[in-house]
Amino acid sequence: MKTARIISVTLLALVALTACGDDPEDSNSVPSSWIRQQYSGSSVGYVDSSDATTEVAKEIDGHTAAHDRIDDDGKVFLRYRDDIVAITPLERGSRIEIDDYRTGYRRWQSSVRSVWPDPDSDSFRGGGPGSGK
């Protein structure tokens, strides 16, 4: 009986730890900790010194599926619940930058405005569950 209780408590603790993880894929959070581990840090985001933007986007989206994707003249934008991941070409490789949705939308407006909603519009509801209701 005591062993069963210990097993139950251990399983509950594991479930709680999993639910509180940094990058819960089911909530469509940007995989920021995974990106930090996979790519080299730079003064402006992260760098993949060998792969093209489309390949880097495929790697990131393959780890945690983005809500939406835009390919625009060599740049790739991945939309997550509250964030935008911008992957831009470098002379060798790609730069990866993570911005919250509002900042990323303003920064990359010329590429994303015709597809994604303006966070400053009256119709924008945000990205998280229950937002804007």
C-alpha positions in Angstrom: 0.0 0.0 0.0 2.8 2.4 0.9 4.6 1.6 -2.4 1.5 2.4 -4.4 1.3 5.8 -2.7 4.9 6.5 -3.4 4.4 5.6 -7.1 1.3 7.7 -7.3 3.0 10.7 -5.8 6.0 10.3 -8.1 3.7 10.0 -11.2 1.8 13.1 -10.1 5.0 15.0 -9.6 6.2 14.0 -13.1 2.9 15.1 -14.6 3.1 18.5 -12.8 6.7 19.0 -14.0 5.8 18.2 -17.6 2.8 20.6 -17.5 5.1 23.4 -16.2 7.7 22.9 -18.9 9.4 25.8 -20.7 8.1 25.0 -24.2 4.8 23.2 -24.0 4.2 22.2 -27.6 0.4 21.9 -27.2 0.1 25.6 -26.2 2.0 26.7 -29.3 4.7 28.5 -27.5 7.8 29.4 -29.3 10.5 26.8 -28.6 12.9 29.5 -27.3 15.0 27.1 -25.0 15.4 24.6 -27.8 16.5 27.4 -30.2 19.1 28.6 -27.6 20.4 25.0 -27.4 20.5 24.4 -31.2 21.9 27.7 -32.5 24.8 30.0 -31.6 23.9 33.1 -29.7 24.8 36.5 -31.3 24.3 40.1 -30.4 21.1 40.0 -32.5 19.4 36.7 -31.8 20.9 33.4 -32.9 22.8 32.2 -35.9 23.0 29.0 -37.9 26.2 29.4 -39.8 25.5 26.9 -42.5 21.8 26.3 -43.2 19.6 28.5 -45.4 16.5 30.1 -44.0 14.1 27.5 -45.3 16.1 24.7 -43.7 16.3 26.5 -40.3 12.5 27.2 -40.4 11.9 23.5 -41.2 14.0 22.5 -38.2 12.3 24.9 -35.8 8.8 24.2 -37.1 9.6 20.4 -36.9 10.4 20.8 -33.2 7.4 22.8 -32.4 4.8 23.4 -35.1 4.1 27.0 -35.8 0.6 28.4 -36.0 1.4 29.9 -39.4 4.4 30.5 -41.8 5.3 33.2 -44.3 8.1 32.9 -46.8 9.0 36.3 -48.2 12.0 37.0 -50.5 14.4 34.7 -48.6 13.0 35.5 -45.2 10.8 33.1 -43.2 8.4 34.1 -40.4 7.0 31.6 -38.0 4.0 32.6 -36.0 3.5 31.1 -32.5 0.8 31.9 -29.9 2.5 35.1 -28.6 5.6 35.4 -30.6 7.1 35.7 -34.1 10.3 33.9 -35.1 12.0 35.7 -38.0 14.7 33.8 -39.9 16.7 36.0 -42.3 19.6 35.2 -44.6 23.2 36.0 -43.8 26.1 35.8 -46.2 26.7 32.3 -44.7 23.7 30.8 -43.0 20.8 32.4 -41.2 19.9 34.7 -38.3 17.1 33.7 -36.0 15.3 36.4 -34.0 12.4 36.0 -31.6 10.1 38.8 -30.8 6.8 39.0 -29.0 3.9 39.3 -31.5 3.3 43.0 -31.2 7.0 43.9 -31.5 7.6 41.4 -34.3 4.6 42.5 -36.2 5.8 46.2 -36.1 9.3 45.2 -37.0 8.5 42.9 -39.9 5.2 44.7 -41.0 6.2 44.9 -44.6 6.3 41.1 -44.8 3.5 40.0 -42.5 0.8 42.7 -42.5 -1.1 41.4 -45.5 -1.4 37.9 -43.9 -1.4 38.2 -40.1 -3.7 40.5 -38.0 -2.5 43.8 -36.8 -2.2 43.6 -33.0 -3.3 47.2 -32.7 -6.6 46.7 -34.6 -10.0 46.4 -32.9 -10.5 43.0 -34.3 -7.2 41.5 -33.0 -7.9 39.0 -30.2 -4.4 37.9 -29.3 -3.1 34.5 -29.5 -3.6 32.7 -26.2 -6.6 30.8 -25.1 -9.3 33.1 -23.8 -7.4 36.2 -24.9 -9.5 39.2 -26.0 -12.8 37.6 -25.0 
